[in-house]
Amino acid sequence: MLDALNATFVPDARIAGGDLELGYCERTVVHGADLALRAGRITALVGPNGSGKSTLLRALARLHRPTAGTLRVPDDGGAPVDALALSRRDFARRVTLLAQSRPTPAGLTVADVVGFGRHPHRGRLRGGDPDGPAAVARALAVTGLADLPDRPVDELSGGQLQRVWLASCLAQDAGTLLLDEPTTFLDLRFQVEMLDLVRDLADGVGGHPPVAVGLVLHDLDHAAAVADEVVLLADGRVRGCGPPADVLTADLLTDVYGIRVDVDHDPRTGALRTRPVGRHATRVPAPTGGTP
């Protein structure tokens, strides 16, 4: 775990929070959380409903102001600066958020929506952004939307629209990408494709510089498959932080979720697998067909 960052800063962190206290009105929902996101690495925030995952992610995006603690980003020379003191534009050039749900804009094309991501780089009257067209084209290519720039977004599937909003975040050219439950409402195919794309972004595949990724996930197997580091929260406190195999253990998950959770590895791929065990877990399905 990190210290409170009052004297030190993780050298390769793109954003780091130290001893963060977060709350609503007079109720504290996150207690003393430490978190650092690094370029080229994915950090997954997991835990039960109400554990503080999305609140912590929103705090990293400066959408929820801490009541205590520090939030720091590196300046151009790598020295830590107070993220809360930056202008909105300067912060947006460093950190971008793909929220859990976004509207479907009517009357706009894919390229129009992706171009929204260039807002921190534009001058007044939406001018002064010579790098904008290239950034939009690169974001479209990385997300597999290069053939759809003129398609109206209200004609897209849910998975395609999610990619459009992700491309908008990439066009922002920020070094840190935050995603709040990016696989919600997607079918199996698009869930896998979204996670593969996020992994590619962290790894710098496709010509885009490696980004630091922080994302909230409910699916523990998804977190194990895609993340370099897992942060497990319960009741607003970090209960585990480290590689998936070190955090997603049967004992810890059983304790945190209040239900028995078995953990093993896929014999073919070696991937970590979790299995919550309910009352009917051992039920044998009734035979179908044939003579009774």
N, C-alpha and C positions, 0 to 999 in steps of 0.2 A: 504494500500500500504506500501511497505517497504521503509526504508530510503536508502541512497546511500551505505550502508554497510561499510562506512569508519570506523565506531567505533563499530558497532554491527553486529551480524550474527544470522539469524534465527536458534535457537538451534537445531531443528530437520531437517534442510534442508540438502539434499544430494548435491544440487547445487543451487546457488543463484546469480542472476545478479542484480546489482544496478546501476540505472541511466545510462543504456546502450545507447550509441549512435552508430548507425551502418550505414554504407553508402557504396556507390560504386563510386570510383573516388572522385569527390568533391560534390556528391549529397547524402545528408542524407536521409535514408529511414526509420529509427527507431529512435525516439526521447525520451530519458530519460525513458526507460522501466525498471521497477522493476519486478522481477519474482523469486519465490523460489519454488523448487520442493521438496516434502517431501516423505519419505518412506511410502508406504501404501496408497498413494493418487494419483489420476489422475488429471492432469491439462491439459485442452484442450485449444489450441489457435485457435480462430475463427475470421472471418472477411472477408471483400470483397477481391477480387483479388487485389494484389498489396498493401495490407495493412501492410506487413512486417512480416507475420506469419512465413514463412519458413526461412526468414533471421534471425529472432530472435532464432528459433530453431537451426539453423546452428551455431549461435554464442554460444549457450549453448554447442554445440558439439565441439567447438574450430575450426570450419571450416570457420568462418568469424570473423576476429579479430575486436574487438570494437575500435572505434576511441576515445571513452571516456567511463568512468564508470568502474565498477569492476565485476569480475567473480570469485566466491570463492566456494571451496569445503571443507569439513571437513577432517582433517588429522586423523590418527588412534586414536587419543585421543579426537576427536570431535572439536578441535580448527580450526578456519577458516584459509585456506591458499589460496594463489593466484593461481587459476587454470591455468592461462596463463604461470606461471613459472614452472609448473610440466613438467617432461619429457613426451614424447608421450606415453611411456609404462605405466608410473604411472597414467596418465590421463585415458588411456584406461581401466585400472583396476577399474575405478570409473564410467565412463560414456560410453555408447554405443549408436549408432544411426542406426536405420533402415531407410535408405534413401527411397525417393519416388519411385525410379526405380533402379533395379539392373539387371545385365546381367544374362543370363542363361548359366552357364559354361558347355561346352561340354566335355564329357569324364570323368565326375566326378560323384560320388555317393552322396546320401543324407548325409551320415556320413562324407564324405570328406568335403563337404561345411560347415556343422555344425562345423567341426573341425577347420575351419578358425578362429572361434571366440576365440580360445585358444592362439592366437598370443601374447597377452601381458604377458602370463605366461610361455612362452617357452624361453629357452636359445638359444644360437647360434646353428645353424644347426638343428633347430626345435626339440631340445632335452630338457631334464630337466623339464618335466611337468608331475609329477606322478599323479596329480589330474585330468589330462586331460580326460582320458577315462570315468571316473565316471561323469565328468561335461557334456560331450557330451551325454552320455546315459541319464542323467537326463533331459537335454534340449530336447532330442528326445521324452522322455516320456511325458513331460509337454505339448508339442505342438502336441501330438497325432501322432507322426511319428515313434514310437518305432518299428513298423512292416515294415518300409521302409528303413532301413539304407543302404541297398545294391542296392536300386533302382537308376538308372541313373536319374539325375535331369532333363535332357532334355526330359524325358518321363512323367513329372508331369504336372498337370493342374496348371493354374495361382494361384489358391487358395492354393494348396499344396506347390508350390514354395515359396509363400509368407511366409508360415509357416516354410519352411526350413531356409529362411534368418532370421526369427525371432528366430528360435532355435539357429542359429549361434550367434546372439546377446546374448541370454541367456547363452550359453556356455562360453561367455566372463566373466561371474560372476561379472558384474558391478552392483553397487547399483542403478544406474539411467539408465532408458531406454527412449530414444527419438525416436519418430516415426513421419515421415513426410507423412501425408495422407495415412495411411496404408490400407485403404479400396478402394483406387483408382483401377479401372479396375477389381474389384471383383464383382461377381453377388450377389444377395440379401442374399443367404445362407451364402456365405463365408464372406460377410461383417459382418453379425451378429456373425458368429463364431469367426472372428478375434477380434471383440470388446469384446465378452464374454471372450476370452482368455486373452486379455489385462487386463480386470477387475480381472480375476483370478490371474494374475501375481501380480497386485498391492495388492490383498488381501492375497497373500501367499498360495493360494490353490494349492494342489498337491506337497507339500513339498519344493517348492522353496521359499527362504526368500522373504518377501514383498519388492517390488522395488518401487522407485519413478518413475512415468511415466509422461512424457510431450509429447503431440501429437498435430499435426496440423490436423484439420478436417474442411471440408466445410459443411457437413451435420449438421445443428444445432440440429436436433432431436437426432442424434447419440451423439453429445456432451452432450446434456441434459441427455441422458440415461446412459452414461458411466462415466462421469467426476464428481469429487468432487468439482472442481473449474474450472470456465471458465474465460479466459482472452480474451476480445473482443478488437480487434485492428481496427483502421481506420486511413488511411493516416499516418501510422507509429507511432501512439500514442495509448496508452492504454486508451480505453474509458470506460471500466468496468472490474472489477475483483472481483470474489466472487462465491458463490454457483450459479448453473445454474438458479434457479428461480429468483435470484436477478439481474442477468445480462441479461438474455434473455427475456427482457420485450418488449412489442409491441412498446412502444414509442422509446426506445433506438435502437431497431433493425430497425425500420422504418427510423430513422434519419441516422443511419450508412449505411444502404444498399440503401437508396434513393428510396425505394419502400415500399408501405404499407405492413406490416407484422403483421398478427393476431397471437395471442398466446392464447392457452387454454390448458386444461388438458384432457387426455383420461378419459371418465367417468368410464371405467372398471378398468384400471390399475392406474390411477392418474398420468401417465407420461406426462411431459410437451410436447406440440406439437406446432410447428410453421407452419405458412402457408402464403407464399408470395402471394399477391393478384394482379394479372395481369388484363389487360383490358378485358379478356374473362373469368374471374373467375365465372361470374354468367350466362354464356351461358348454355342453356338447350339443351342437345343432341336431335337431331331429332329422332323420333320414327322409329323403324325398323320393317319390315314385316307387314302383315295385308293389309287391303284395304286402299288406299290413300284417 
